[in-house]
Amino acid sequence: MAPLPKHRHSTQRKGKRMKTRLINFPKLVKCGNCGKLMLPHKLCGYCKK
């Protein structure tokens, strides 16, 4: 039989644990030349500028 938890975990502690499971979406910016979305500080994959 598995042991039961001895102490209650606070909601703050639970939130810290769950924060690591958050999905990190890439930050996208519009290309100044063609207007397509691209990663910042990278060349545009569509117009190569």
RACORCOR-V45402 format. One line per field, one symbol per residue. ss: DSSP state (@ for helix, = for strand, . for the rest). psi: psi as a letter, one per 30 degrees, with the letter a starting at -180 (. if undefined). burial: # if it has 9 or more other C-alpha atoms within 8 Angstrom, else .. A space follows every 50 residues. Layout:
# RACORCOR-V45402
ss: ???
psi: ???
burial: ???
This chain:
# RACORCOR-V45402
ss: ..........@@@@@@@@@........===......===..........
psi: kkllkelkkleeeeeeefefgkkjkkkklkkfefglklkkglkkfefh.
burial: .............#................#......##....#.....
